[in-house]
């Protein structure tokens, strides 16, 4: 019977980190879409260029830049 311990050498090396990166990418995409929908809803008179600039600034904040 297993005591809950396992040999880490038997696990794939990057599976967990790849999954975490994929999850973060999905959440960034959802955040970007939600931000754009919010801008369109509350500020419908903005030009496409202004929306793009706001989205870029938002995405930079998400990335921590």
Beta strands, then each sheet from edge to edge (+ up, - down):
end
